[in-house]
């Protein structure tokens, strides 16, 4: 069965990185009407046509997230966004508010219902089938519940507006929220900034003390991050997900960087191929897990609710627990196509032979390799430092101002 990997993107660097890693589709937001409206990474409405053009050239589907709770004064922008999406040729809208679902459907846009709708049973799937072709299930369901829903869709021939059977989509990797399917009100209560309108301040990710107000005694807890779950990781039971009948595997992380998008998509694509070819085994799972650990994560909750576990695996630390980090060293100057040589200006730190490096750019996307040799002023060197113009062999084309990073083990 053909499975669709859906990658999170928020700028042209992550978009190109997802495509290079082999994604089947991408999802993203524009403006203020999506669940990552506070994120520094977000496209604009003027980017829509270019995003669609790039994706169509690479046979990648495009899904525009318009999944916040909408107020009356949002409706003009909502309609303008849907109209622009239709004109640009977006594959589908991801919505949770009925106003957006109804309008998008009425103007002929395919609609997917967001996990924000908390669809947790077959009757809800039937209800939304009047409006949508893809249902993103709540993250709190077990594999048994998911499989039963998928089987009943086939058995009862539950179809969407397109006339095709409803497809089921689930999250397979990335951040989890302590609340049910992301329906959190803590940020609104503390900062008057609503998570359900894409403006979460993430108070759950902070360390807390539990103090008795009457006595002043502090309750001793092993982990102060009592509301910050580890990230979901399903690489260890991806075969069960494939067997369940789910059609779309969604990766969380629209606020994360190109290296995260590239590596996570690449790993899950490799795992799907291994399942198809009969090479999905413990050894490969361990290898893939180590690859996933290299990029941004809060530690992994292997299985999550899908395997019937109770929430209780907390991150234990603030921010990323990635095993590697990237350090900026320089920017691209020129690429000599005939000789396949890249020219960079070192602006910070240093670059050495045998360094593992990555290059990221809005057109280049993501490139990773090991420096085997390099030159400064046409002389072979073992190290280049700030101010040096350095050249090295590289098979992939780079562009001016592409960013060069050295990848190092995290201390």
Number of C-alpha atoms within 10 A of each C-alpha: 9 9 14 18 22 26 30 27 27 25 22 22 21 30 27 27 30 30 24 17 21 20 26 22 23 26 22 26 28 21 15 20 22 24 24 28 21 17 15 11 19 22 18 12 15 11 14 21 16 12 21 20 16 16 20 15 8 16 13 20 18 25 24 23 22 27 28 25 21 19 10 8 8 12 15 9 13 20 16 12 21 23 16 16 23 18 11 18 16 23 19 25 29 29 27 22 18 15 16 24 23 15 17 26 18 11 12 13 21 23 28 28 28 24 24 23 21 20 21 18 15 17 11 13 26 17 10 23 22 14 22 29 24 26 26 25 25 22 23 21 18 17 18 14 16 23 19 15 22 20 15 12 20 14 9 10 12 20 22 22 17 13 9 12 17 25 23 23 25 20 21 24 24 23 21 20 18 19 13 14 18 18 16 18 15 18 18 17 10 11 12 13 16 21 23 21 20 19 21 23 17 13 15 19 22 15 15 14 13 13 12 10 8 6 7 9 10 11 10 10 11 8 14 18 19 21 21 25 24 26 23 25 23 23 22 18 15 20 17 14 19 19 11 19 21 23 20 23 24 22 24 22 19 23 19 20 20 27 23 21 29 25 21 27 27 22 19 24 18 17 22 21 13 15 14 14 9 9 13 19 13 10 9 16 17 13 11 20 18 13 17 24 20 21 24 23 23 25 23 23 23 20 19 25 16 21 15 13 14 10 13 14 18 21 24 21 17 12 13 14 20 18 17 16 18 17 16 20 21 27 23 22 17 18 20 14 13 6 10 14 18 22 23 24 22 21 16 16 15 19 25 18 15 13 18 17 21 19 23 26 23 18 17 18 23 27 20 16 13 15 17 14 16 22 18 17 10 10 9 13 14 13 17 21 18 14 13 19 20 25 24 17 17 20 11 13 15 28 20 13 16 22 20 25 24 22 18 15 10 11 6
